[in-house]
Structure formats: C-alpha cells, structure tokens
Amino acid sequence: MSAARRAPRTTPATKRRTAVLATGAAVAALLLTACGNGGTSGGGGNTNFVSSSGGISTVAKGDRGTAPVLSGKDLEGKPLSTADHKGKVLVINVWGSWCPPCRAEAKYFAKVAKESDPKDVQFLGIDTRDPQTDQAIAFEKDYGIPYPSFYDPSGKLLLKFEKGTLNPQGIPNTLVIDRDGKIAARSLKALNEKSLHKLIDPVIAEK
C-alpha cells in the first residue's frame, strides 16, 4: 500500500453540500451588518456613486449598472418576477419581520407606495431570514403593506446583485431601479417618509 494517502473521492452529493455551505457563508457575510444599526453607507468597486452622510448612494444615469432579474415566489407561494414590471421604476425593500428597523420604516413604505402612481412605480419587497411565511404575512398585514414581497429565507436573491455595485449589504436595505432596468440608488438604513422620497423621487422624475 502506498504511503501517500489517496485523496477523498468527490461525489455529486459532496459538491452540492459544498455549494450550499458556500452560499450560506456568503449570505451570512452579507447580513452580518443587518438590523443592528440599520446598515452603513458605502460600497466597493468602480460604482461611480456618491455616498451621502445620510446613507443614501446614487449613480449618475449614464454610469448605472444593470440590475439582475429577480424571480421567485411571494409570501403566498405565487410566482413573482421583476421582469413583469419593465418600464417602471422599481423600489425594492429588503426586510425581515424579526428586524426592528424594518418595523420602524414599514408604515412609511406603505404610505408612499399607496400614494405613488402605479403606472410609473412598483414597490416590491424581499423578505429574508424569516423561517416561515406566517410571521412575514402578519407583518405585512399589521403595517398595511400594499405590494408583494419575494419570500427569500436563505437570501439567495440578494446574492444575484454583483458585488462592487450598489448591491444589498444588510437589512433593512432599499434599492431603486430605473425604467431602463439600471440600479439608480441604494439606502443602507431604515427610511422615514422624507428620506424615502429623497431616495426615489429623483428617479421617478427622470424621463
């Protein structure tokens, strides 16, 4: 028998476990800053964005990167996709029912969403880290959220955003995608009505 130990055999099951562990680690790193202080401003890579002290980052129209198409199911198990809202400004809020800053901002998102023109603007949520949909559905009912949310307990949808762009980096987190499907702005903290308008109104006004 050779003194050198034979390398362990790699099986499809082993590869799948490795991929799952890698995804879990990436999501855990992404959410490490979540829900303690409402996120921090900043980012990485050549994003060409300007970060304000208020935690809101914006990108000039000609410098924006393309947002990934998000597809999955909502809290009731119905299909949901950002592709169904082409030509609209998308406001995507990442939240969890367990997150105190998410609860603090929810009433403002409900109010602004109800007041926004549905022909121009579509609000969507990404509910993450809720182990069951019951808590998330109760959350939306309590705060009168009028728009659907992806159910994304493992955070896989968040990893679709390329690192180094205005990608989500915590919870709560809000992204604004312009009518051309480009990422126009991001907030890494809980928003009130005034700061939410500050984030989305300039993009809505673009023609």
Backbone bond lengths (Angstrom), bond angles and torsions (degrees), N, CA, C in turn:
res aa  C-N    CA-C-N  psi(-1)  N-CA   C-N-CA  omega(-1)  CA-C   N-CA-C  phi
1 M - - - 1.465 - - 1.518 109.23 -
2 S 1.310 117.55 135.39 1.464 121.12 -177.61 1.503 110.46 -67.35
3 A 1.352 114.53 145.42 1.460 119.18 178.23 1.509 111.49 -68.68
4 A 1.324 115.26 -29.33 1.470 119.18 -179.99 1.514 109.18 -73.51
5 R 1.284 117.43 132.05 1.464 122.09 -179.71 1.515 110.01 -76.18
6 R 1.298 115.73 136.65 1.456 120.63 179.23 1.529 109.61 -71.02
7 A 1.348 116.53 135.19 1.465 121.08 179.69 1.521 109.34 -63.72
8 P 1.351 117.81 141.31 1.455 120.67 179.70 1.521 110.84 -61.35
9 R 1.300 115.26 142.89 1.459 121.22 -178.68 1.519 110.68 -73.57
10 T 1.329 115.45 133.37 1.469 120.80 178.14 1.517 109.06 -93.27
11 T 1.330 115.91 121.34 1.461 121.41 -179.77 1.517 109.53 -109.42
12 P 1.343 117.70 163.00 1.475 120.14 175.62 1.515 112.55 -55.26
13 A 1.340 117.00 -37.91 1.468 120.25 -179.93 1.522 110.44 -64.93
14 T 1.346 115.83 -40.03 1.465 119.63 177.77 1.516 111.21 -62.71
15 K 1.332 116.33 -42.25 1.461 120.50 178.82 1.511 111.23 -61.91
16 R 1.358 115.90 -40.51 1.463 119.00 179.97 1.517 111.09 -65.45
17 R 1.335 116.43 -41.71 1.465 119.57 178.85 1.520 111.04 -63.32
18 T 1.325 116.43 -40.31 1.467 120.58 178.69 1.519 110.79 -62.59
19 A 1.341 116.49 -42.55 1.467 120.72 179.81 1.513 111.09 -64.37
20 V 1.345 116.67 -41.44 1.465 120.59 179.83 1.519 110.46 -64.30
21 L 1.356 116.15 -43.92 1.459 119.86 178.90 1.516 111.62 -63.05
22 A 1.338 116.53 -39.99 1.468 120.35 179.64 1.519 110.43 -64.88
23 T 1.337 116.75 -42.04 1.466 120.16 178.54 1.512 110.53 -63.79
24 G 1.324 116.58 -43.81 1.464 119.97 179.67 1.511 112.28 -61.68
25 A 1.334 116.55 -40.95 1.463 120.52 179.06 1.519 111.10 -64.94
26 A 1.337 115.92 -39.99 1.463 119.98 -179.74 1.516 110.79 -65.98
27 V 1.324 116.31 -42.12 1.468 119.60 179.13 1.521 110.49 -66.39
28 A 1.328 116.78 -41.06 1.461 120.34 178.95 1.521 110.93 -60.60
29 A 1.336 116.27 -41.90 1.463 119.94 177.69 1.511 111.27 -64.70
30 L 1.331 116.35 -38.85 1.457 121.34 179.72 1.512 111.04 -62.58
31 L 1.353 115.99 -40.10 1.463 120.17 -173.83 1.519 112.70 -94.18
32 L 1.319 117.20 7.67 1.453 120.45 -176.50 1.520 112.21 -59.22
33 T 1.343 116.70 -34.18 1.457 120.75 -179.22 1.518 111.76 -89.97
34 A 1.318 116.95 7.39 1.453 120.29 -170.66 1.512 112.77 -70.98
35 C 1.316 114.67 136.89 1.443 123.66 159.52 1.515 115.16 62.87
36 G 1.325 118.94 11.92 1.441 119.03 173.22 1.516 110.14 -92.88
37 N 1.336 115.21 -53.80 1.452 119.94 179.52 1.512 111.16 -119.21
38 G 1.327 117.74 13.23 1.449 120.40 179.02 1.505 113.14 80.79
39 G 1.326 117.60 12.08 1.463 119.63 178.46 1.511 110.64 95.47
40 T 1.336 115.79 169.66 1.456 121.98 178.11 1.499 108.91 -132.81
41 S 1.317 115.58 157.61 1.459 118.45 -179.40 1.513 109.66 -80.88
42 G 1.338 114.53 160.42 1.448 118.21 176.09 1.507 112.34 130.59
43 G 1.315 116.31 -170.69 1.459 121.41 -179.05 1.508 108.18 172.47
44 G 1.325 116.75 -164.76 1.452 118.89 -179.73 1.499 110.24 -151.20
45 G 1.319 116.03 166.83 1.454 120.82 177.12 1.509 112.04 79.73
46 N 1.333 115.41 -176.89 1.457 120.98 -178.91 1.523 110.59 -86.34
47 T 1.319 115.73 74.26 1.458 120.32 -174.87 1.521 113.02 -91.18
48 N 1.333 117.83 -15.46 1.465 122.08 -179.40 1.524 112.53 57.39
49 F 1.327 117.32 30.54 1.449 118.33 179.51 1.524 110.47 -105.93
50 V 1.315 114.92 161.13 1.455 121.53 177.71 1.520 107.42 -113.52
51 S 1.326 117.31 121.83 1.456 121.05 -179.90 1.523 109.58 -95.90
52 S 1.312 116.62 128.37 1.454 120.72 176.58 1.515 109.31 -90.26
53 S 1.304 116.15 165.97 1.459 119.99 178.60 1.521 110.73 -68.13
54 G 1.339 115.95 -16.37 1.460 119.76 179.60 1.508 113.19 -83.25
55 G 1.326 118.76 3.94 1.452 121.17 176.79 1.510 114.10 83.82
56 I 1.340 117.61 11.20 1.457 121.53 178.61 1.525 109.07 -105.71
57 S 1.328 116.77 127.71 1.456 122.92 179.10 1.520 109.27 -114.01
58 T 1.323 116.36 138.86 1.462 121.20 -179.65 1.522 109.94 -130.88
59 V 1.326 115.93 157.13 1.453 121.54 179.35 1.521 109.13 -125.71
60 A 1.330 116.98 135.62 1.459 121.16 175.78 1.522 109.32 -60.22
61 K 1.315 116.76 147.26 1.460 120.98 -171.33 1.524 113.17 -55.62
62 G 1.319 118.16 -39.24 1.459 120.40 -177.35 1.513 114.76 -78.10
63 D 1.338 117.66 -7.20 1.461 121.50 -175.20 1.529 113.48 -110.80
64 R 1.305 117.95 6.13 1.461 121.17 -173.46 1.525 113.23 -77.83
65 G 1.327 114.76 145.37 1.454 120.80 175.72 1.519 110.99 -92.93
66 T 1.315 115.68 156.01 1.459 120.93 -178.53 1.522 110.97 -75.01
67 A 1.309 116.10 134.07 1.462 121.27 177.26 1.527 109.89 -78.98
68 P 1.313 117.82 144.58 1.470 119.73 176.24 1.524 110.33 -70.58
69 V 1.312 115.97 153.03 1.465 120.03 172.81 1.526 107.62 -78.40
70 L 1.317 116.04 127.51 1.461 121.39 178.93 1.521 109.00 -103.38
71 S 1.306 116.19 127.23 1.458 121.31 179.08 1.518 109.17 -134.89
72 G 1.312 115.94 143.62 1.455 120.45 178.79 1.506 109.91 176.29
73 K 1.332 116.07 -145.30 1.458 121.39 179.27 1.520 109.62 -126.68
74 D 1.332 114.99 150.37 1.455 119.11 177.96 1.525 110.15 -83.51
75 L 1.315 116.95 -173.07 1.458 121.16 -175.14 1.523 113.07 -66.70
76 E 1.320 116.61 -17.47 1.459 120.79 178.77 1.525 112.01 -101.85
77 G 1.333 116.49 6.86 1.449 120.65 177.31 1.510 114.80 85.57
78 K 1.333 117.44 10.47 1.460 121.17 179.62 1.530 110.05 -89.24
79 P 1.345 117.98 147.28 1.472 120.49 179.59 1.528 111.37 -60.76
80 L 1.318 115.23 142.13 1.459 121.39 179.73 1.521 108.47 -144.84
81 S 1.335 117.31 135.54 1.459 121.39 -179.82 1.520 110.24 -149.65
82 T 1.317 115.44 141.47 1.463 119.22 174.64 1.520 111.16 -67.97
83 A 1.325 117.60 -21.16 1.467 121.46 179.94 1.523 111.87 -64.39
84 D 1.317 117.21 -19.95 1.465 121.17 179.82 1.523 112.53 -76.53
85 H 1.332 117.24 -4.22 1.463 120.83 -174.77 1.525 111.83 -124.92
86 K 1.324 116.60 33.32 1.465 120.66 178.39 1.520 110.55 -60.51
87 G 1.331 115.18 141.55 1.464 120.40 179.02 1.508 114.05 89.18
88 K 1.343 116.46 -5.03 1.461 120.46 177.76 1.529 110.07 -108.17
89 V 1.320 115.39 158.20 1.455 120.35 168.36 1.529 107.02 -77.53
90 L 1.331 116.58 126.22 1.457 121.44 178.62 1.523 110.05 -102.82
91 V 1.312 115.36 130.25 1.465 121.92 174.43 1.519 106.33 -112.36
92 I 1.331 116.52 110.63 1.463 121.78 -173.88 1.525 109.23 -111.46
93 N 1.319 114.85 116.75 1.462 121.12 -178.09 1.527 110.03 -107.76
94 V 1.332 116.27 122.72 1.459 122.35 177.56 1.526 107.81 -92.30
95 W 1.329 116.44 125.50 1.456 119.57 -173.62 1.525 111.47 -150.28
96 G 1.324 114.82 170.61 1.450 121.91 172.22 1.512 108.33 -149.07
97 S 1.308 117.61 145.47 1.461 120.33 -177.30 1.525 111.80 -67.16
98 W 1.335 116.68 -19.85 1.460 123.37 -178.72 1.525 112.76 -83.79
99 C 1.324 117.54 -2.76 1.467 123.43 -168.76 1.532 111.12 -100.91
100 P 1.353 119.04 111.70 1.468 120.76 -178.97 1.527 114.62 -56.41
101 P 1.357 121.06 -44.98 1.471 119.07 177.76 1.528 112.42 -62.61
102 C 1.338 117.10 -30.22 1.470 119.57 176.88 1.528 110.43 -65.76
103 R 1.311 115.89 -39.39 1.466 119.44 177.38 1.520 110.69 -66.36
104 A 1.342 116.39 -35.73 1.460 120.37 -178.84 1.526 112.22 -65.89
105 E 1.339 117.49 -35.25 1.458 120.22 -176.13 1.527 113.45 -93.03
106 A 1.320 118.19 -12.13 1.470 121.46 -170.71 1.526 112.65 -58.71
107 K 1.328 117.71 -42.03 1.470 119.67 -177.44 1.526 111.56 -64.12
108 Y 1.327 116.74 -31.28 1.463 119.85 179.51 1.526 111.06 -73.31
109 F 1.327 116.50 -38.79 1.461 119.64 176.28 1.524 110.80 -64.45
110 A 1.332 116.46 -40.78 1.460 119.70 178.35 1.527 110.81 -61.96
111 K 1.326 117.25 -43.51 1.463 121.85 -178.02 1.522 111.83 -65.83
112 V 1.330 116.94 -49.81 1.461 120.70 -177.02 1.526 110.49 -67.41
113 A 1.314 117.37 -37.51 1.470 120.12 178.74 1.524 111.01 -63.03
114 K 1.316 116.84 -41.50 1.466 120.82 179.74 1.518 111.63 -67.22
115 E 1.328 116.73 -30.23 1.464 121.00 -178.11 1.531 112.64 -85.42
116 S 1.328 117.44 -15.80 1.460 120.87 -175.71 1.525 111.11 -78.88
117 D 1.330 115.76 149.61 1.458 121.60 178.81 1.520 109.49 -72.66
118 P 1.329 118.62 116.03 1.471 120.34 -177.69 1.522 113.65 -65.13
119 K 1.333 117.54 -14.34 1.463 120.04 177.00 1.525 111.49 -75.29
120 D 1.328 115.81 -25.72 1.463 121.21 -175.98 1.529 113.66 -106.39
121 V 1.323 116.58 -31.05 1.464 120.45 -168.25 1.530 110.30 -131.25
122 Q 1.326 115.43 137.46 1.456 120.99 173.49 1.517 109.40 -128.45
123 F 1.316 116.96 119.75 1.458 121.96 172.78 1.532 108.64 -86.59
124 L 1.332 116.23 140.86 1.451 123.27 173.80 1.532 108.47 -140.20
125 G 1.304 116.70 150.15 1.451 120.56 175.60 1.520 111.21 -113.80
126 I 1.325 115.62 159.20 1.466 121.88 168.16 1.519 106.16 -125.50
127 D 1.322 116.82 105.83 1.459 121.66 178.31 1.520 108.26 -86.74
128 T 1.319 116.49 121.42 1.456 120.26 -177.00 1.516 111.44 -130.42
129 R 1.326 114.94 151.44 1.459 124.31 177.61 1.530 113.90 68.53
130 D 1.300 118.56 10.11 1.462 120.58 168.81 1.531 107.33 -87.26
131 P 1.325 118.75 118.02 1.463 120.17 -175.44 1.521 113.83 -66.96
132 Q 1.326 116.53 -23.57 1.457 121.96 177.20 1.516 109.11 -136.82
133 T 1.333 116.04 157.84 1.463 119.35 -178.41 1.520 112.98 -78.20
134 D 1.331 117.60 -16.46 1.472 119.94 -176.27 1.525 112.02 -55.99
135 Q 1.339 115.78 -47.42 1.463 119.72 -178.62 1.525 111.13 -64.14
136 A 1.335 116.12 -39.77 1.463 120.87 -177.90 1.525 111.02 -68.27
137 I 1.334 116.67 -41.74 1.464 120.61 178.75 1.529 109.94 -63.80
138 A 1.330 117.07 -41.11 1.464 120.95 177.89 1.523 110.92 -63.63
139 F 1.334 116.36 -40.03 1.466 122.04 177.46 1.525 110.33 -57.25
140 E 1.338 116.88 -50.75 1.466 120.38 -177.95 1.528 111.20 -64.33
141 K 1.312 117.37 -36.05 1.458 120.62 178.42 1.517 110.95 -67.66
142 D 1.335 116.83 -43.86 1.462 121.55 -179.18 1.522 112.38 -60.04
143 Y 1.342 116.43 -37.70 1.465 120.20 -175.36 1.527 112.93 -101.87
144 G 1.306 117.32 3.31 1.463 120.48 176.33 1.510 113.69 65.82
145 I 1.335 117.32 36.83 1.463 121.14 -179.99 1.534 109.16 -67.79
146 P 1.348 118.11 120.67 1.466 120.06 -173.45 1.523 114.91 -93.08
147 Y 1.319 118.36 -0.15 1.463 121.76 -174.42 1.532 110.26 -119.93
148 P 1.329 117.48 159.43 1.465 120.55 -177.62 1.524 112.82 -79.14
149 S 1.308 114.67 159.09 1.466 121.76 175.86 1.516 110.13 -129.42
150 F 1.329 115.35 140.47 1.457 120.35 169.00 1.531 108.45 -66.34
151 Y 1.323 116.46 141.12 1.464 119.75 170.46 1.517 107.53 -96.04
152 D 1.327 115.90 111.65 1.466 121.84 -171.91 1.528 109.21 -135.07
153 P 1.340 117.82 67.21 1.463 120.11 -172.93 1.521 114.40 -61.41
154 S 1.321 117.97 -29.78 1.469 120.80 -178.05 1.526 113.31 -91.21
155 G 1.336 117.70 -8.95 1.462 120.58 179.24 1.513 114.78 80.01
156 K 1.334 118.36 17.56 1.463 120.40 -177.51 1.527 112.59 -64.66
157 L 1.323 117.21 -34.86 1.470 119.02 -179.83 1.520 111.14 -63.88
158 L 1.321 116.99 -33.12 1.463 120.02 -179.27 1.527 111.63 -65.63
159 L 1.329 115.99 -29.62 1.458 119.94 -179.14 1.517 113.21 -77.46
160 K 1.322 117.19 -7.73 1.463 120.64 176.90 1.529 111.47 -72.55
161 F 1.313 117.31 -20.69 1.461 120.88 177.99 1.526 108.89 -80.77
162 E 1.315 115.68 125.30 1.459 121.21 -175.31 1.518 111.72 -62.11
163 K 1.315 116.29 131.50 1.450 121.47 177.63 1.520 110.24 -63.08
164 G 1.342 115.95 137.39 1.454 119.88 -178.46 1.510 112.51 97.24
165 T 1.333 116.98 -6.19 1.466 120.67 172.24 1.517 107.16 -101.38
166 L 1.321 117.15 -164.87 1.463 118.99 174.39 1.527 108.37 -79.83
167 N 1.314 116.33 60.37 1.455 120.94 -178.32 1.530 110.65 -83.10
168 P 1.331 117.03 155.53 1.466 119.36 177.03 1.520 110.65 -61.19
169 Q 1.342 116.22 140.99 1.459 120.08 -178.29 1.518 112.31 -135.04
170 G 1.296 118.04 18.31 1.452 120.27 179.17 1.516 110.12 168.61
171 I 1.316 116.40 -173.93 1.451 122.80 178.77 1.521 107.75 -134.73
172 P 1.322 119.52 132.32 1.469 126.49 -3.78 1.528 111.95 -73.52
173 N 1.299 114.94 159.70 1.457 122.53 -178.71 1.532 106.86 -151.89
174 T 1.320 116.47 138.15 1.465 119.59 179.88 1.517 109.52 -130.49
175 L 1.325 115.66 132.21 1.459 122.83 177.28 1.517 109.68 -116.70
176 V 1.330 115.96 144.32 1.461 121.45 174.22 1.526 107.80 -118.35
177 I 1.318 115.99 123.54 1.460 122.59 179.66 1.515 108.39 -111.24
178 D 1.333 116.98 127.74 1.459 120.08 -174.09 1.526 111.86 -76.72
179 R 1.328 115.96 -179.97 1.471 121.56 -175.42 1.524 112.85 -65.51
180 D 1.328 116.35 -17.81 1.466 120.81 178.59 1.524 112.43 -94.32
181 G 1.325 117.02 7.27 1.459 120.24 179.51 1.509 113.98 78.74
182 K 1.336 117.77 23.17 1.459 122.46 -179.59 1.534 110.05 -106.45
183 I 1.320 115.80 147.65 1.466 120.37 179.44 1.522 109.09 -78.40
184 A 1.319 116.03 114.70 1.467 121.31 -173.22 1.522 113.54 -100.67
185 A 1.316 117.54 -30.53 1.462 119.62 -175.25 1.518 110.44 -159.14
186 R 1.333 114.95 159.18 1.459 121.45 179.63 1.515 109.84 -148.85
187 S 1.314 115.81 141.93 1.457 121.52 170.25 1.513 108.87 -120.75
188 L 1.329 116.72 137.19 1.451 121.73 179.54 1.527 111.57 -109.66
189 K 1.315 116.32 23.95 1.462 119.13 179.11 1.523 109.04 -144.75
190 A 1.322 115.73 168.26 1.457 120.67 175.73 1.523 109.10 -65.94
191 L 1.331 116.10 143.36 1.457 121.66 -176.02 1.523 110.84 -115.74
192 N 1.340 115.70 146.57 1.456 119.97 168.37 1.524 107.91 -100.60
193 E 1.306 117.39 -175.60 1.461 119.57 -176.03 1.529 111.90 -60.70
194 K 1.324 116.68 -42.40 1.465 120.92 -177.75 1.524 111.50 -66.03
195 S 1.321 116.88 -46.50 1.470 119.33 -177.81 1.528 111.72 -72.22
196 L 1.331 117.61 -28.08 1.460 120.18 175.36 1.524 110.38 -66.80
197 H 1.329 116.46 -43.17 1.464 119.54 176.29 1.531 110.81 -63.27
198 K 1.333 116.18 -38.35 1.462 120.10 178.83 1.523 110.82 -61.04
199 L 1.322 116.44 -34.01 1.457 121.69 -179.27 1.519 112.28 -74.31
200 I 1.340 116.77 -44.40 1.465 119.76 -168.73 1.536 114.53 -99.48
201 D 1.327 118.43 -28.98 1.464 120.38 -172.78 1.535 113.65 -60.00
202 P 1.344 119.44 -42.86 1.469 118.48 179.66 1.536 112.43 -61.36
203 V 1.322 117.51 -34.10 1.464 120.52 179.95 1.528 110.13 -74.21
204 I 1.313 116.93 -39.18 1.460 120.88 177.45 1.529 110.55 -62.19
205 A 1.333 115.73 -35.30 1.478 120.38 -176.45 1.534 112.01 -73.57
206 E 1.321 118.19 -15.79 1.470 120.63 179.60 1.521 110.83 -68.98
207 K 1.296 115.79 141.04 1.475 120.91 177.99 1.516 109.34 -129.16
